[in-house]
């Protein structure tokens, strides 16, 4: 098989090939065929190696005649070789009494623990299987002020919210061709919106607070996005040494990946030497590049990076705290049971500080804790049912099987939909060809060559060569003429700029000369004309006033009043003239500044050419 075939295989298929899934299936099929063959056996009177006590029989006395006849098979099981993994794991050999083993096979309903007996006849409901197989992202909580009251108001709010984010969402996700909708939304008891989506693109987009509006339909909102991204954007960094501090590791990852959303240590993987790290990236391209590399360099040392697979989720009732159903279908309790103490949650006790005592197994943990033997047993049964019915899983979902729930020697770590994978594999293999296989290339029919054909081909080649040379020469000539015309245009442009520059300089000098002339005239007028007129009127006023006082005649009053009015008029004219000149000087300064900028621009253009 060539490398191109492996290049088009998905990551899931590569994992199956590496884990030897196909080989295990063939071995299993071969063993089943051997078991189905009828071996040579004889019927003998034989005492079995386990007790013959039935469920309703508790006597210690046995008669030889009561010993049953059993069929003895002499075919022995062959030893199976198991490939050892070089992952520093130690598998100890355990020797178990066969009587104990057979007795465990007889016990199909009861499992005995240290403190109590758990009923093993747990029925895994269809609802629980659907909940575990269909992966839902974390709900999005939108706190509203004022609170929402009815479904109609919530529908308007959701529609307005989707219209607000629609344009920016499609700009961020160009290849997304599905309707922008929530799969489920409702109004909780506090009057806030809770929404769930199955789309990873929508969940990633709404994971940032900056994407939310501050107000919709006069309702102020406070978003509470999910704390984690979908598993399609989550990876796991394995076996990171404890000598590397978390802050240093976080800074190193930030420098490598700009779209880092969250990095945290995975609880339960921390030991004395190393631990696993959970990494979430917003950018899908950056995430795929990280997974395709398979390694990350941290302070000069390579660490394995792999996609993060979730384990099956448990559907736990909020009323009786038992798995497998929801509160609306609960028939196990008549009141809400506290998951801490096991008493009625609606009584007057403070159930946030009550004594922790699991009402399933009487252990010192809450009743929904995964440490509870009852929850562990249900989780084991759920994984068994999911392995029996992998067709329930969507084609793009894989579920991780925890190590404590795998059978001894079992190497399969994931549950996935095999039928959907095979269909996808057949679809991917269509239209894939090996470019190194010459058999897939079409054969060119061979023709007998003769002298005439060779000569005609030679003439055609010569004609093509001549035409190619002629076209090449013509192209060079056109290029040369174009460059010459371009050079002429540039020279003319430079000359034109120099002419404009000289004319502009002359214009600027002329304006400066006129400005100086007008300034001189203005100074002369301001210093001589107005002062002379004022002094003349004042002198005439004083002379006429003296004549009036000497003659004691009132005939000069009209003349004196007229001269007073004239003096006031001259003062007003002088003030207006002075203000006007100041304004014109400011305007002239601005014009000179604009001319200077234009001159600088022309100079820069001339130098740039």
C-alpha positions as CSV (number, residue, x, y, z in Angstrom):
1,X,0.0,0.0,0.0
2,X,1.5,3.4,-1.0
3,X,1.8,6.4,1.2
4,X,-0.9,8.3,-0.7
5,X,-3.5,5.7,0.5
6,X,-2.5,6.4,4.1
7,X,-2.5,10.1,3.5
8,X,-6.2,10.1,2.7
9,X,-7.1,8.0,5.7
10,X,-8.8,9.8,8.6
11,X,-7.2,10.0,12.1
12,X,-9.8,7.5,13.5
13,X,-8.9,4.9,10.8
14,X,-5.2,5.4,11.5
15,X,-5.8,4.8,15.2
16,X,-7.7,1.6,14.4
17,X,-4.8,0.4,12.2
18,X,-2.3,1.1,14.9
19,X,-4.3,-0.6,17.5
20,X,-4.8,-3.7,15.3
21,X,-8.5,-3.6,15.3
22,X,-8.9,-5.5,12.0
23,X,-6.5,-8.2,13.2
24,X,-8.4,-8.5,16.5
25,X,-11.7,-8.9,14.5
26,X,-10.2,-11.7,12.4
27,X,-8.8,-13.5,15.4
28,X,-12.1,-13.3,17.2
29,X,-13.9,-14.6,14.1
30,X,-11.5,-17.5,13.8
31,X,-11.9,-18.4,17.5
32,X,-15.7,-18.3,17.1
33,X,-15.5,-20.6,14.2
34,X,-13.4,-23.0,16.2
35,X,-15.8,-22.9,19.0
36,X,-18.8,-23.6,16.7
37,X,-17.1,-26.8,15.3
38,X,-18.2,-30.0,17.1
39,X,-15.2,-31.4,18.9
40,X,-14.7,-35.1,19.7
41,X,-16.0,-35.7,23.2
42,X,-17.2,-38.5,25.3
43,X,-19.8,-38.6,28.0
44,X,-18.2,-39.5,31.4
45,X,-19.2,-39.4,35.0
46,X,-17.2,-36.5,36.3
47,X,-17.2,-34.2,39.3
48,X,-17.0,-30.7,38.2
49,X,-14.5,-28.3,39.7
50,X,-17.2,-25.9,41.0
51,X,-20.0,-26.3,43.5
52,X,-23.3,-27.6,42.2
53,X,-25.4,-25.5,44.7
54,X,-28.4,-23.9,43.1
55,X,-29.9,-20.6,44.2
56,X,-32.5,-22.4,46.4
57,X,-30.3,-25.2,47.7
58,X,-28.2,-24.7,50.9
59,X,-27.2,-28.2,52.0
60,X,-23.7,-29.4,52.6
61,X,-24.5,-33.1,52.1
62,X,-24.1,-34.6,48.6
63,X,-24.7,-38.1,47.3
64,X,-22.6,-39.6,44.5
65,X,-25.7,-40.4,42.6
66,X,-26.7,-36.8,42.5
67,X,-23.5,-35.8,40.6
68,X,-24.5,-34.7,37.1
69,X,-23.0,-36.0,33.9
70,X,-21.1,-33.4,32.0
71,X,-19.5,-33.4,28.6
72,X,-15.7,-33.2,28.8
73,X,-13.8,-31.4,26.0
74,X,-10.2,-32.2,25.5
75,X,-9.4,-29.3,23.2
76,X,-7.2,-26.8,25.0
77,X,-7.2,-23.1,24.4
78,X,-4.2,-21.9,22.6
79,X,-2.0,-19.2,24.1
80,X,-2.5,-15.9,22.4
81,X,0.3,-13.6,22.0
82,X,-0.3,-10.0,23.0
83,X,1.8,-7.3,21.6
84,X,3.6,-5.5,24.4
85,X,3.4,-1.7,24.4
86,X,6.5,0.2,25.3
87,X,4.7,2.8,27.4
88,X,6.3,2.0,30.8
89,X,3.2,0.2,32.0
90,X,3.6,-2.9,34.2
91,X,1.1,-5.8,33.9
92,X,1.2,-8.2,36.8
93,X,0.2,-11.8,36.4
94,X,-2.8,-12.7,38.7
95,X,-3.7,-16.3,39.6
96,X,-7.3,-16.7,40.5
97,X,-9.1,-19.8,41.9
98,X,-11.3,-21.3,39.3
99,X,-14.0,-22.0,41.9
100,X,-14.3,-18.3,42.6
101,X,-14.3,-17.5,38.8
102,X,-17.1,-19.9,38.1
103,X,-19.1,-18.7,41.1
104,X,-18.8,-15.2,39.7
105,X,-20.2,-16.4,36.4
106,X,-23.2,-17.8,38.2
107,X,-23.9,-14.5,40.0
108,X,-25.8,-12.4,37.4
109,X,-27.9,-10.3,39.7
110,X,-26.0,-9.7,43.0
111,X,-22.7,-7.9,43.6
112,X,-21.4,-7.9,47.2
113,X,-19.5,-4.8,48.4
114,X,-17.8,-4.2,51.8
115,X,-20.8,-2.5,53.4
116,X,-23.9,-3.5,51.5
117,X,-25.3,-5.4,48.5
118,X,-26.0,-3.6,45.2
119,X,-28.7,-5.0,42.9
120,X,-26.9,-5.8,39.7
121,X,-30.1,-6.1,37.7
122,X,-29.8,-2.5,36.5
123,X,-31.7,-1.7,33.4
124,X,-30.1,0.8,31.1
125,X,-33.0,2.7,29.4
126,X,-33.1,3.9,25.9
127,X,-33.2,7.5,27.1
128,X,-29.9,6.9,29.0
129,X,-28.3,5.4,25.9
130,X,-29.4,8.3,23.8
131,X,-28.1,10.8,26.3
132,X,-24.7,9.1,26.5
133,X,-24.3,8.7,22.8
134,X,-25.5,12.1,21.5
135,X,-23.0,14.7,22.6
136,X,-24.5,18.0,23.7
137,X,-22.4,21.1,24.3
138,X,-22.6,22.9,27.6
139,X,-25.7,25.2,27.9
140,X,-25.4,28.9,27.3
141,X,-27.0,31.1,30.0
142,X,-28.1,34.6,29.3
143,X,-29.2,36.6,32.4
144,X,-31.9,39.1,31.6
145,X,-33.0,42.3,33.3
146,X,-36.0,42.6,33.5
147,X,-36.7,38.9,33.6
148,X,-38.6,37.1,30.9
149,X,-42.1,35.9,31.8
150,X,-43.6,33.9,28.9
151,X,-42.7,31.8,25.9
152,X,-43.8,34.5,23.4
153,X,-41.4,37.1,24.9
154,X,-38.6,34.5,24.9
155,X,-39.2,33.7,21.2
156,X,-38.9,37.4,20.3
157,X,-35.7,37.7,22.4
158,X,-34.1,34.6,20.7
159,X,-35.0,35.9,17.2
160,X,-33.6,39.3,17.9
161,X,-30.4,37.7,19.4
162,X,-29.9,35.5,16.3
163,X,-30.4,38.5,14.0
164,X,-27.8,40.4,16.0
165,X,-25.0,37.8,15.7
166,X,-25.9,36.4,12.2
167,X,-23.8,38.7,10.0
168,X,-20.6,38.5,12.2
169,X,-21.1,34.7,12.6
170,X,-21.2,34.0,8.9
171,X,-18.2,36.3,8.4
172,X,-16.3,34.2,10.9
173,X,-17.5,30.9,9.6
174,X,-17.6,31.2,5.8
175,X,-18.0,27.5,5.1
176,X,-21.0,27.1,7.5
177,X,-24.1,26.4,5.3
178,X,-26.7,25.5,8.0
179,X,-29.4,27.7,9.5
180,X,-28.2,29.7,12.5
181,X,-30.5,28.3,15.2
182,X,-30.4,26.8,18.7
183,X,-31.4,23.1,19.0
184,X,-33.1,23.8,22.4
185,X,-33.8,26.8,24.5
186,X,-36.1,27.5,27.5
187,X,-36.8,30.0,30.3
188,X,-35.6,28.9,33.7
189,X,-37.2,29.5,37.0
190,X,-35.3,32.8,37.4
191,X,-36.6,34.2,34.1
192,X,-33.3,33.8,32.3
193,X,-32.6,32.2,28.9
194,X,-30.8,28.8,28.7
195,X,-29.9,27.5,25.2
196,X,-28.2,24.3,23.9
197,X,-26.7,23.8,20.5
198,X,-25.2,20.7,18.8
199,X,-23.2,22.8,16.4
200,X,-19.6,23.2,17.4
201,X,-19.2,26.4,15.3
202,X,-22.1,28.1,17.2
203,X,-20.7,26.9,20.5
204,X,-17.2,28.2,19.8
205,X,-18.6,31.5,18.5
206,X,-20.7,32.1,21.6
207,X,-17.9,31.1,24.0
208,X,-16.6,34.7,24.0
209,X,-18.4,37.4,26.0
210,X,-17.5,40.1,23.4
211,X,-19.7,38.5,20.8
212,X,-22.9,39.2,22.9
213,X,-24.9,42.4,22.7
214,X,-25.5,44.5,25.8
215,X,-29.2,45.0,25.3
216,X,-31.9,43.4,23.2
217,X,-35.5,44.6,23.0
218,X,-34.9,47.0,25.9
219,X,-33.7,44.0,28.0
220,X,-30.2,44.3,29.5
221,X,-28.4,41.0,29.3
222,X,-25.4,39.5,31.1
223,X,-24.0,36.4,29.3
224,X,-22.5,33.4,31.0
225,X,-20.8,31.4,28.2
226,X,-19.6,27.8,28.7
227,X,-16.3,27.3,30.5
228,X,-15.1,24.8,28.0
229,X,-15.0,24.6,24.2
230,X,-16.4,21.6,22.3
231,X,-14.3,18.4,22.1
232,X,-13.7,19.2,18.4
233,X,-11.5,22.0,19.7
234,X,-9.9,20.2,22.6
235,X,-6.6,18.3,22.8
236,X,-4.7,16.5,25.5
237,X,-1.0,17.0,26.2
238,X,0.3,13.8,27.7
239,X,3.0,13.0,30.3
240,X,4.1,16.5,31.1
241,X,6.7,16.5,33.8
242,X,5.9,18.0,37.2
243,X,9.3,19.9,37.0
244,X,7.6,22.3,34.5
245,X,5.4,24.7,36.4
246,X,1.9,25.3,35.2
247,X,2.5,29.1,34.6
248,X,5.6,28.4,32.6
249,X,3.8,25.8,30.5
250,X,0.9,28.2,30.0
251,X,3.2,31.0,28.7
252,X,4.9,28.5,26.4
253,X,1.6,27.4,24.9
254,X,0.4,31.0,24.5
255,X,3.5,31.9,22.5
256,X,2.9,28.9,20.2
257,X,-0.9,29.2,19.7
258,X,-2.6,32.6,19.4
259,X,-6.1,31.2,19.7
260,X,-5.6,29.6,23.1
261,X,-8.9,29.6,25.0
262,X,-8.2,27.4,28.1
263,X,-5.4,25.3,29.5
264,X,-5.7,23.3,32.7
265,X,-4.4,20.2,34.4
266,X,-6.7,17.2,34.2
267,X,-7.7,15.9,37.6
268,X,-6.9,12.2,38.2
269,X,-3.9,12.2,35.9
270,X,-1.5,13.9,38.4
271,X,1.1,11.6,39.9
272,X,4.6,12.0,41.4
273,X,6.3,12.4,38.1
274,X,4.0,13.8,35.4
275,X,0.4,14.7,34.5
276,X,-1.9,15.4,31.5
277,X,-2.8,18.9,30.3
278,X,-6.1,19.9,28.6
279,X,-5.7,22.5,25.8
280,X,-8.6,24.3,24.0
281,X,-8.1,26.4,20.9
282,X,-10.6,28.7,19.2
283,X,-9.1,28.4,15.7
284,X,-9.9,25.1,13.9
285,X,-7.0,25.4,11.5
286,X,-4.6,25.9,14.3
287,X,-6.1,23.0,16.2
288,X,-5.8,20.6,13.2
289,X,-2.2,21.7,12.6
290,X,-1.5,20.9,16.2
291,X,-3.0,17.4,16.0
292,X,-1.4,16.7,12.7
293,X,2.0,17.4,14.1
294,X,1.5,14.9,16.9
295,X,4.1,16.5,19.1
296,X,4.7,19.8,20.9
297,X,8.1,21.1,21.9
298,X,8.1,22.4,25.5
299,X,11.4,23.9,26.6
300,X,13.3,21.8,24.0
301,X,11.5,18.5,24.8
302,X,8.8,16.8,22.7
303,X,5.5,15.8,24.3
304,X,2.7,13.8,22.7
305,X,-0.5,15.7,21.7
306,X,-3.7,13.9,20.9
307,X,-7.4,14.7,20.5
308,X,-9.5,14.7,23.6
309,X,-12.3,12.1,23.7
310,X,-15.1,12.4,26.2
311,X,-16.3,9.5,28.2
312,X,-20.0,8.5,28.1
313,X,-22.2,10.9,30.2
314,X,-24.6,9.7,32.8
315,X,-28.2,10.8,32.9
316,X,-28.9,11.3,36.6
317,X,-32.3,12.1,38.1
318,X,-32.4,15.3,40.1
319,X,-35.2,13.9,42.3
320,X,-33.9,10.4,43.4
321,X,-30.2,10.9,42.4
322,X,-30.3,7.5,40.5
323,X,-29.0,7.2,36.9
324,X,-31.1,6.2,33.9
325,X,-34.0,8.7,33.9
326,X,-35.0,12.3,34.5
327,X,-37.2,13.8,37.2
328,X,-40.4,13.9,35.1
329,X,-40.3,10.1,34.7
330,X,-39.0,9.3,38.2
331,X,-40.9,6.5,40.1
332,X,-38.2,5.7,42.6
333,X,-39.0,8.5,45.2
334,X,-42.0,10.5,46.3
335,X,-39.9,13.5,47.4
336,X,-36.7,15.3,46.3
337,X,-33.8,13.5,48.0
338,X,-30.8,15.4,49.0
339,X,-27.7,14.1,47.3
340,X,-25.6,14.8,50.5
341,X,-27.6,13.3,53.4
342,X,-30.3,11.4,51.6
343,X,-33.2,13.2,53.4
344,X,-36.0,15.3,52.1
345,X,-34.5,18.3,50.3
346,X,-37.6,20.4,50.9
347,X,-37.6,20.2,54.7
348,X,-36.3,23.0,56.9
349,X,-32.8,21.7,57.2
350,X,-29.8,23.4,55.6
351,X,-28.8,20.9,52.9
352,X,-25.8,22.9,51.9
353,X,-24.1,22.0,55.2
354,X,-25.7,18.7,56.0
355,X,-23.7,15.6,56.8
356,X,-22.5,13.7,53.7
357,X,-23.8,10.2,53.6
358,X,-24.6,8.5,50.3
359,X,-28.0,6.9,50.4
360,X,-27.0,4.4,47.8
361,X,-24.0,2.7,49.6
362,X,-23.8,4.7,52.9
363,X,-20.3,6.0,51.9
364,X,-18.8,9.3,52.8
365,X,-19.5,10.9,49.4
366,X,-22.5,12.5,47.7
367,X,-24.9,10.1,46.0
368,X,-24.0,11.3,42.5
369,X,-20.2,10.9,42.9
370,X,-18.4,8.6,40.5
371,X,-16.7,7.0,43.5
372,X,-20.1,5.5,44.5
373,X,-20.1,1.7,43.8
374,X,-23.7,2.0,42.6
375,X,-22.8,4.7,40.1
376,X,-19.7,2.8,39.0
377,X,-21.8,-0.4,38.4
378,X,-24.3,1.6,36.3
379,X,-21.5,3.3,34.4
380,X,-20.0,-0.2,33.6
381,X,-23.4,-1.5,32.4
382,X,-23.9,1.6,30.3
383,X,-20.5,1.2,28.6
384,X,-21.3,-2.5,27.9
385,X,-24.6,-1.6,26.3
386,X,-22.9,1.1,24.2
387,X,-20.3,-1.4,23.0
388,X,-23.2,-3.7,22.0
389,X,-25.0,-1.0,20.1
390,X,-22.3,1.4,18.6
391,X,-24.8,2.3,15.8
392,X,-26.4,4.7,18.3
393,X,-23.5,7.0,18.1
394,X,-23.3,9.8,15.5
395,X,-20.7,9.3,12.8
396,X,-18.5,12.2,14.0
397,X,-18.4,11.2,17.7
398,X,-16.0,8.9,19.6
399,X,-16.4,8.0,23.2
400,X,-13.5,7.1,25.5
401,X,-13.6,4.0,27.7
402,X,-11.9,4.6,31.0
403,X,-9.3,2.0,31.9
404,X,-11.2,0.6,34.9
405,X,-14.1,-0.3,32.7
406,X,-12.1,-2.3,30.1
407,X,-11.8,-6.0,30.2
408,X,-8.4,-7.5,31.0
409,X,-6.2,-7.5,27.9
410,X,-8.7,-5.4,26.0
411,X,-6.8,-2.8,23.9
412,X,-9.8,-1.0,22.4
413,X,-10.1,2.4,24.1
414,X,-12.9,4.0,22.1
415,X,-16.5,3.4,21.1
416,X,-17.5,4.6,17.6
417,X,-20.1,3.9,14.9
418,X,-18.4,1.3,12.8
419,X,-21.0,1.2,10.0
420,X,-20.8,5.0,9.6
421,X,-17.0,4.7,9.5
422,X,-17.0,2.0,6.8
423,X,-19.4,4.0,4.7
424,X,-17.2,7.1,5.1
425,X,-14.1,5.0,4.3
426,X,-15.7,3.7,1.1
427,X,-16.7,7.2,0.1
428,X,-13.2,8.5,0.7
429,X,-11.6,5.7,-1.4
430,X,-13.7,6.6,-4.5
431,X,-11.7,8.5,-7.1
432,X,-8.3,8.0,-5.4
433,X,-5.6,6.8,-7.8
434,X,-1.9,6.1,-7.4
435,X,0.0,8.5,-9.7
436,X,3.0,6.1,-9.5
437,X,1.0,3.2,-11.0
438,X,1.4,3.4,-14.8
439,X,-1.4,0.9,-15.3
440,X,-4.1,3.5,-14.4
441,X,-2.8,5.9,-17.1
442,X,-4.5,5.7,-20.5
443,X,-2.5,4.0,-23.2
444,X,-1.5,6.1,-26.2
445,X,-2.1,4.3,-29.5
446,X,1.1,3.8,-31.5
447,X,1.2,4.7,-35.2
448,X,3.7,3.7,-37.8
449,X,5.9,6.6,-38.8
450,X,7.2,7.2,-42.3
451,X,9.5,9.7,-44.0
452,X,6.7,12.0,-45.2
453,X,5.3,12.3,-41.7
454,X,8.7,13.0,-40.3
455,X,9.3,15.7,-42.9
456,X,5.9,17.3,-42.3
457,X,6.6,17.3,-38.6
458,X,10.0,18.9,-39.1
459,X,8.4,21.6,-41.3
460,X,5.7,22.3,-38.7
461,X,8.3,22.5,-36.0
462,X,10.4,24.9,-38.1
463,X,7.4,27.1,-38.8
464,X,6.5,27.2,-35.2
465,X,10.0,28.2,-34.3
466,X,10.1,31.0,-36.8
467,X,6.7,32.3,-35.6
468,X,7.9,32.1,-32.0
469,X,11.0,34.1,-32.8
470,X,9.0,36.7,-34.7
471,X,6.5,37.1,-31.9
472,X,9.3,37.4,-29.4
473,X,11.1,40.1,-31.5
474,X,7.8,42.0,-31.9
475,X,7.2,41.8,-28.2
476,X,10.7,43.2,-27.5
477,X,10.1,46.1,-30.0
478,X,6.7,46.9,-28.4
479,X,8.3,46.9,-25.0
480,X,11.2,49.2,-26.2
481,X,8.7,51.7,-27.8
482,X,6.6,51.7,-24.7
483,X,9.6,52.4,-22.5
484,X,10.7,55.3,-24.8
485,X,7.2,56.8,-24.7
486,X,7.2,56.5,-21.0
487,X,10.5,58.3,-20.7
488,X,9.3,61.2,-22.9
489,X,6.2,61.6,-20.8
490,X,8.2,61.7,-17.7
491,X,10.5,64.4,-19.1
492,X,7.6,66.5,-20.2
493,X,6.0,66.1,-16.8
494,X,9.2,67.3,-15.1
495,X,9.5,70.3,-17.4
496,X,5.8,71.2,-16.8
497,X,6.4,70.9,-13.0
498,X,9.4,73.2,-13.2
499,X,7.5,75.8,-15.2
500,X,4.6,75.7,-12.7
501,X,7.2,75.9,-9.9
502,X,8.8,79.0,-11.4
503,X,5.4,80.7,-12.0
504,X,4.3,79.9,-8.5
505,X,7.5,81.4,-7.1
506,X,6.9,84.6,-9.1
507,X,3.3,84.8,-8.0
508,X,4.4,84.3,-4.4
509,X,7.0,87.1,-4.7
510,X,4.4,89.4,-6.3
511,X,1.9,88.7,-3.5
512,X,4.6,89.5,-0.9
513,X,5.4,92.8,-2.7
514,X,1.8,93.8,-2.8
515,X,1.4,92.9,0.8
516,X,4.3,95.1,1.8
517,X,2.9,98.1,-0.3
518,X,-0.5,97.7,1.3
519,X,1.0,97.4,4.7
520,X,2.9,100.7,4.2
521,X,-0.2,102.5,2.9
522,X,-2.2,101.2,5.8
523,X,0.4,102.4,8.3
524,X,0.5,105.8,6.7
525,X,-3.3,106.2,6.7
526,X,-3.6,105.0,10.3
527,X,-0.8,107.3,11.6
528,X,-1.7,110.5,9.6
529,X,-5.2,110.7,8.2
530,X,-7.3,109.8,11.2
531,X,-5.0,111.6,13.7
532,X,-4.9,114.8,11.5
533,X,-8.7,114.9,11.1
534,X,-9.3,114.4,14.8
535,X,-6.8,117.2,15.7
536,X,-8.3,119.6,13.1
537,X,-11.8,119.1,14.4
538,X,-10.6,119.5,18.0
539,X,-8.8,122.8,17.2
540,X,-11.8,124.2,15.3
541,X,-14.1,123.2,18.2
542,X,-11.9,125.0,20.7
543,X,-11.7,128.2,18.5
544,X,-15.4,128.4,17.9
545,X,-16.1,127.7,21.6
546,X,-13.8,130.6,22.6
547,X,-15.6,133.0,20.1
548,X,-18.9,131.9,21.6
549,X,-17.8,132.7,25.1
550,X,-16.4,136.1,24.1
551,X,-19.5,137.2,22.2
552,X,-22.1,135.4,24.3
553,X,-24.0,134.4,21.2
554,X,-25.9,131.1,20.8
555,X,-25.5,131.1,17.0
556,X,-22.4,128.8,17.3
557,X,-24.3,125.9,19.2
558,X,-25.3,124.2,16.0
559,X,-21.8,124.3,14.6
560,X,-20.3,122.9,17.8
561,X,-22.8,120.0,17.9
562,X,-22.1,119.2,14.3
563,X,-18.3,119.1,15.0
564,X,-18.9,116.8,18.0
565,X,-20.8,114.3,15.9
566,X,-18.1,114.4,13.2
567,X,-15.4,113.7,15.7
568,X,-17.4,110.7,17.0
569,X,-17.9,109.4,13.5
570,X,-14.1,109.6,12.8
571,X,-13.4,107.6,15.9
572,X,-15.9,104.9,14.9
573,X,-14.4,104.7,11.4
574,X,-10.9,104.3,12.8
575,X,-11.9,101.5,15.0
576,X,-13.7,99.6,12.2
577,X,-10.8,100.2,9.9
578,X,-8.3,98.8,12.4
579,X,-10.4,95.6,13.1
580,X,-10.8,95.1,9.4
581,X,-7.1,95.4,8.8
582,X,-6.3,92.9,11.5
583,X,-8.8,90.3,10.0
584,X,-7.2,90.8,6.6
585,X,-3.7,90.3,8.0
586,X,-4.8,87.0,9.5
587,X,-6.3,85.8,6.3
588,X,-3.2,86.9,4.4
589,X,-1.1,84.8,6.8
590,X,-3.2,81.8,6.2
591,X,-2.9,82.3,2.4
592,X,0.8,82.6,2.7
593,X,0.9,79.3,4.7
594,X,-1.2,77.5,2.1
595,X,1.1,78.8,-0.7
596,X,4.1,77.6,1.3
597,X,2.5,74.1,1.6
598,X,1.8,74.0,-2.1
599,X,5.3,75.1,-2.8
600,X,6.7,72.2,-0.6
601,X,4.4,69.8,-2.4
602,X,5.6,70.8,-5.8
603,X,9.2,70.5,-4.6
604,X,8.6,67.0,-3.3
605,X,6.9,65.9,-6.5
606,X,9.8,67.3,-8.6
607,X,12.4,65.6,-6.4
608,X,10.4,62.3,-6.5
609,X,10.4,62.3,-10.3
